[in-house]
Amino acid sequence: MRTCKSLLLVLGIVLGFMLAATAAHAPSLTFKFTKVNVPGAIATALGGVNNSGVMVGQYGDKKSVLHCFMLRGGKVTTIDHPKTASDSCVHINSAGAIVGYAFNSASVPTGFLYQSGKFTDIPGPSGATASAAYGINDSGVIVGYYRDSKGTYHGFLLKGKRYKTLDVPGSLFTVATGINNTGDVVLFWIKSTAVEAALYNGKTYKTINVPGAANSEATDINSAGDIVYEWLDSGGVSHGALFHAGKYYTFNYPKSAGTSGLGVNDHNLLVGFYQTTKNGLDQGFKATY
């Protein structure tokens, strides 16, 4: 099970044509990793963590069905969207509001907000044919993507009931993946054959690629402006990266065959997943830095 905001989280886009390069040598920062898996699951991926340390993600059961879950302390709570085939939680804010997506029987995803025990669908603006919600800040502003009637993917920002489309200029598609409490949004997008990362401040888009990497996928941002990434090396192996205090740092779960960073909070805690063998099942982790 491949589980990531960019590669499995329902984009339906084959990114196999992406170029990849080894990131340039990064400065040193200490990451302390802890394995985090759902008991009895065949695979686990952590997507987000709030400032209280509550984590959300998805796990695969023995039938390879994906389930949304929340981990508070040592307690796992499965949160399945009703009348859907499978689902995933992607992010959680300080109030405990969770965003994610759910697949119907035709494998079409729809974003959702789960709050106070209630699901609210986030289908995207009028005319959207698919959607996913990836980030939510403490003000309840949500970001994600939607697919239009022509099959093009666009990022969105949802404030209240009003959608704003987010398209990086020149992109073939854009996906918004995270938003912090000051309203800064991180995105990834395709330009020609390369996947690139961008930061949107409400007015302009700024390219924020991992140095030396041909593809960079920004996946979350905290209130200090720390940004977590997934990037691929020249052999197609995934690695994590963190932009912190003006510098980029790469990281890998120890002895892993691939690592992906997906979420970060305001207290130097990030989450994601890794594999122990190439194309192996995902294992969740958290890491302090």
N, C-alpha and C positions, 0 to 999 in steps of 0.2 A: 504494500500500500504506500503510494507516494502521496505525501500530505504536506501541502505548502500553499501559501496565499497565491503564489504565482503559477504553480505547476499542477496542482490537483484541485484547488478551490474553484472548480466549476467554470473555468474560462472556456473550456472546449477548444482551446487553441494549441496546436502542436508547435512547441517551441524548439523542436529538434534542429531547426535551421540556424539557431543562434550561434554566433561566433563566441568563442571563449578564449580567455588568456589568463595566465597566472598573474595575480595582483602583485603590484610592486611591493618591495620589502616594506613592512609596516613597523612602526615603533612598538615597544614592548608594553603590555598592560597585563596584569594578573587577572585571570578568570578562574573562579572556583566553581566546578561543575558538580551537579547532583542529578542522578538519574531519577526520572519521575514517570512511572507507568501506571496505568489503570489495572488493578488486579484482575486477572482472568482474560484480559484483552490480548489479541494477537499483535496489535500495533497501537501506538499512542503518539499523538503529536500535540504539543502545547502551542496555542496561537496567541494568547494574550495574558497579561497579568496587571492587576490594578495596584494602587498604592498601599492597599492592606495586605498584599501578597496573595490574594485570591486569583487562581489561575483557571483558564478555560481552554478547551481544545476539542479534539475529536479522537475517538478510539474505534478500532475495528473489532467486532466480535468474532466468534469462531466460524460464522457464516460469511465473514468479510463485509458485513453491513456496518456502515459508519454511524456513530452515535455522538451527539453533542454532550459534553460533560462540563461540570464545574468542580474544582478541587479547592476546598476551604480547609486549611489545616491538613489533617490526614483523611478527611471525609470526601469521598467521591459521590457526586450527585449526577445521575444521568438526566438529561433534559431533552426529551424527544419531542419534536414538533408533531402535533397530531395529524394523522392522515397523510403522512409523507413516507417515502421509501427509505430515506436516510437524511442525516443532517450533520451540521458541524457548527460549534461555537468558535468564534474568531477573536473577539475582544470583549473586555468588561471594564466599565468605569468605576469610579469610587463609590457610586450609589448602588452598585450591583447590577446595573443595566447591561445586558449582554446582546451583542449582535452576531449574526452569522448568516447561514443560508440553509435551505432544505431542498432536496430533490423530490420531484413528483415521480409517478410511475413511468413517465416518458423520459426521465433523467434530465428534466429542465429545472434549473435552480431558481429559487426566489429568495431574496433576502428577508431577514426578520429581525425584530427587536423583541427580546424576552425581558420583561420587567414585572415585578410583583406577581409572579406566577402566570402571567398572561403573554401570549404571543401576538404580535402585530406584524403583518406582512409589510415588507418594503419592496414593492414591485418595480420601482423606478418610475420615471416620468411617463406620461401618456404615450402609448405606442411601443413601450419596451416589451421585448419578448423573453427576457431573462434578466436576472439581477443577483447580486450578492452584496451583503453589508460586511465591511471589513474593520471599520474603526468607529469608536464613539468616545467623545471626551466628556468631562464632568458637567458640561452644560447641555449634554444630550445631543450635540451635533454629530451627525453620522456621515461617514464616507464609504464609498464602495464603487461598484461598476454596474452598468446596465448594457444590454445588447439591443440595438435598434432593429427595425424591420428589415434593414439591409444586411444585417449580420455584423455590423461594426460595433466595437466595444468602446464605451465612453466612461470616464470617471464621473462620479456625482458627489455632491455635498447636499445633505438634507438637513434643513433647519426648520423645525416645526413641520409644516406640511409642504414646504416649498423646496423643490429640487433646483440645484444649479449644476449644469453640466461642466465638467472639467476635462478639457482636451489640451494636452501639451502641443503647442504649435509644431506642425510638421509630422505629427505622429500618425501611424497606421492604426493604433489603438492605444487607449489610456486606461489605467486602472488606479484608482485612489485606494491606498492601503492603510493609512493611519492619520490621525489628527490629534494634536495636543491641546492643552487648555488655553493656549494663546491663539488657537485657530490655524496654526501652521499645518499644512497637509503634505504628506509624502506620497509619491506616485511612482509607478514604473510604466514604461511605454516603449513601443517598438518604432524605431526609425530605420527604414531600409531593412537590414538583416540583424541589427544589433538591439539588444534590450538595454535601456538606459533608465536611470533614476532621476527624479526631479523633486524639487521642493517648491510648493506654492504658498505664498504669503498672503493670499487674498487678492493680489493684484497681478503679480508676475510669477513666471516659472523660472527656476534656476536649476541647471544640471548639477547633480551631486553624485557622480559615479565614483565607485571605489577606484582609487588610482591604479592604473595598469590593467584593469579588468575590461574586457570587451563587452561583457554584459553585467549589469548591476541592478539588482532588484531591491529597492528600499521597501521595508515592510512595516516599520513603526517608528514613531518619534515621541519623545517625552517632553515635559515642560521646559527642561534645560536645553533642548535642542539636540540631545543624543539621538542618533538614528541607527537602527539595526538593519542589517542587510542579509541577503543570500546572494552569492556569486559563484560562478563556475570556473574551474581552471581549464587548461588546454586539453585535459583528458576527460572533460565532462563531469568531474567530481565537484560536488557542492561544498562550499565553505561559508562560514559566517563572517560578518564584519561589523564593526561598531565605529561610528563617528562620535567622538567624545572629546570635549575641550579643545576643539579645533583640529584634531588629528584622527586619522583612520587606523583602526586596529583590527587585524584579522584573528579569528579564533576557530578552533576545532574541538569537538568533544574528544577526550583522550582515546586513542587507538580506534577512532571511527573511520569508516570508509566514505563518509559524507556527513556534513553538518549544515543545518539551516537555522539562522536566527529569525524569529518571527515577531516577538513582542518585547517591550521594555517599559518599566515604570519609572517613577521619579526617585527611586531609592536604590539605584545601581543594581537592579535585578532584571535579567533578561531571560527569555524562554524560547524554546524551539524544539527541534528534533534532530536525530542523527540515525545513521545505519551502521551496523557492525560489519556488513559485507556489501559489496556493490550490488545494487538493486535489491537489497534486503529490506526487511520490514522496519518501519519507523519506530524509534524509541524516543520518548520525551525527555527533556532535560530542563533544568533551571540553572542559572549561573550568576554569581555575584561578580562585580568588577570594581 
